[in-house]
Amino acid sequence: MLMLFGDAAFAQTILEGRHVDDVFAVVWAWGVAVMLGIATCGNVSGGHINPAVTLALATLGKFPWKKVAHYIVAQHLGAFVASAVLYFTYIDALNAYDPMRTTLGPNSTALIWATYPKPYVSIANCFLDQIVGTGLLMFTALACLDEKNMNFPKWLHPMMLGFMISAVAMCFGANCMAPLNPARDFATRCFTAVAGYGSIVFSHRNYWWVGLFGPHVGAIIGGWIYYLGIELHWPETKEEERRGEHHELTMNLNGKNF
């Protein structure tokens, strides 16, 4: 859902001859795609549509480690399948606009699926960009979902997270198109490699790993900053106090000395 709507926005922009840097329509579509993705699977899988978020939640103890691997595999497979669906939906337009399936140049269509850095931006700067951007994504996502903070109603979560993604993409997309999601960049890059664009999608400036590893690092850092700076300092609720008292009483009754 996320990848199909998000990358379709790039496809329509590029194949109609508009410049991809005309970002408002594209980032708005990505925000709506996030809303729809979370609304679709929120009560099924928790709305996990970003491997970096899944891993960061696991490091915070908010998601079981035993589920991390197959969630991430499913996220990447979903992105790959969505890429294929989009490719064949626009196959005639692709053949007319970019019959050679180019990665670089004025008629390049590879960036419909994966991200690529601006020529003047270093790979190190792109990596930092992803740490900052995905860190903000994770920090603000936890703020929106934290029941002890503003306690937004559940039905509002998809909308707020969608607006947040649009804001991050609009503000941090200039360097390398704001990957922010490893499945959004790596799985789609794999698809373009087998769909006629060739190995250059990985070899170009050796950038491919930035969108895979940068968001993971950023999400973990952003998540822990929120936890240590805000969540850790909330007073315990009455329910948490009762659970603590019950646990202490149980240990005493069992004759354990702690």
N, C-alpha and C positions, 0 to 999 in steps of 0.2 A: 504494500500500500504506500509506504513512505517513498520507496525508490521509484515506483511507477509514476506517481504524481510529480515528485521532485525533478527527476531527470526528464520527464516529458516537458516540463517548463523550459529546460535548457534546449531540448530538441526543437520546440516550436520557435523559440527566440532565434536560434542559429539558422534553422532551415528556412525561415522567412527572411533571412538576410539582415536581421538586426544584430547589433553588436552585443556580445555577451556581457559587457560591462554595464549595459543598461539593466541594472540589478533589481529595481524595485519589484517588477512583476515576478521575477524569478524567486527572490527571497520570500515574497508573499506566498507564492505557491508552495515553497518548502515549508513554511509555517503551517499552512493549511494541511499539507501532507502529514506533518507531525500530529496535528489535531486528529485527523482521520485515523491514522495508524494507532494512536493510543486509545481513541474511542472504540476502535474495532476490537482490540485485543486486551484492553485494560483489565477486564474481569476474567480473562482466560489465562494470560501469562504475566499479568502485572504491567502490561504495556511496554515490555522491554524491546525496543527497536534499535538500540545502540549498544554494541559490545563493550564499549568503554564505560558506559553507565553500569552495565551488569557487573563488570569486574570491580569497579569502584564500590558499588553497593556491597559486594562480597567482602572486600577488605574492611568495610565498616561494620560487618556483622549483620547487615540488613538483608542479605540474600544468601542462601545455602551454597557453599562451595561445590557440593556434589552436583549441582545443576548448572554450574557456570559453563562447563565445556560444551554440553549439548545445546544450551541457549545460544552460545556464540556461533557454533556450527550452523544452527538453524537460521540465525540472522544473516550469515554470509550466504547460505544457500538461497534464502529468500531474495536477497539483493541480486544474486546471479540470475535467478529465474525472471525477476522483474526486468532486468536488463535485456534479456532475450525477448520478452514480450514486447518491450518498447521498440527494440531493433526491428522486429518483423512488422510492427504496426506502422513504422515510418520507412519501410524498406524502399518504396518507390521514390520518396523524397530524398533519401540518402543516396540512391543511385543517380539521381539527377544533380544533386548539389555537390556530392563528394564521391564520385565513382571509384576513386583510387583509395578511399578510406585513409585519409591522411591524419597524422597526429599534430603536425606543425604547419603553419601557413594560414593565409587569410580564409581559406575554405575548410579548415580543419573541423572535423566533427567528433574527434575522440573525446573532447571535453564535454560532450553531452553526458558522458557516463562518469569519467574520472576527472580528478583535479590536476592542474599543472601550474607550476609557479611562473610568476612574471620573470622575464629575462634578467631584470636588474636586481632580483631578490635572491639572496644566498639561501642555500639549503638549511644552514644553521638558523637563519632568520625565520624560515618557514617552520622549522621544528619548534622554535620559541613561540611563534604565532599560534601553533596548535595547542601548546601547553596553556597559553593564556586564554584562548578562545574556548577550549573544552573545559578548562578550569572554571571559567565563568558560567558555562552551561551547567556543569554539575553543581556548583555552589548555589545558583539561583533555582535549579530544579529541587534541591533539598529544601530550600527556603519555602518554595511553593507547597511542597508536600508535607512539611513539618507541622503536625497537629498542634504543637505547643507554640508555634509562631502565630501566623495570622489565621490558621485553621480554616483555609478556604474549603468550601463544599466540594465533594468529590467530583461532581459533574462539571465543575469549573476547571479542573486540573488539565484536561487536554487543551483547552483554549489558552490557558496561561503558559503552558509549556510550548505551544505553537508560537505564540507571540514572542516568547523568549528566544526560540531558535531563529525566528526572523530577525530579531534585533542583533543577535550575535553574528549571524551571517552578513547582515548589512554593514555592521561596524568592523568586522574582522575578515572580510572577504577579498581585500585588495591584493594581499601578498600571494596567496595560493588557492583562492576560491573556497576557502573555509570548509575543508573536509569534515571535521568535527565528529565523524562517525567512521570507524574502521571498515565496517561492512559497506558503507556508502562509497568508499574509495577503492579498497583492495579487491572486493568481489567483482565490482564493476570493471576494474582494470583487467582482472583475469578474463572477463567476458570479452572485452575489446581485443585482447591478445589473440583469442581464438576466433574472433569474428572478422578477421581480415586486416586489422591494424598492425599486427606484428609485434615483435619483441621491443620495438622502440617505446611502447607504452611503459615498459619497465626500465629501459636503459637511458631514457632521456634525462640527463643531468643526475642520474641515480637518485631521483626524488621519490620513487615509489614507496619507500619505507616510512616516509614522514606521515602520510595519512593513515598508516597502519599502527605505528607505535606512539606518535605524538598525542593523539586523543586519549589513549590509555593512561599515559603519564599525567596529562592535564586533568583528566577526570578524577584520578586518585588524589592528586594534590588539592584540587578544588573541593572534593568531598571531605577530606580531612581538615582543611581550613574551616569549613562550615561546622564540622563536628567539634573541633577543638575551640573555635572562636565563639560559637553560639550554642549549638545543641547541648554540649556538655554542661552548660551553666544554667539550664532551665531547672527550676525547683521540681522535686518529685511530685507527681500527682498522688491523690489519695489511693488510687488503685495500685500504683507502684509501691507505695508505703505498705499497703496491706500485703502485697506479694512478698515484700522483704521481711515483714514480721512473721508471715506464715512460714517462710523458708527457715528463718532462725528458730522458730518454735519446733519445726519438724526435726532439725538437727539436734536440738536439746533433748527431745523425746527419744531419739534414737541413741542417746548416750554418747554422742560424738563430742569431742573436745576440740574446739577450733579457736 
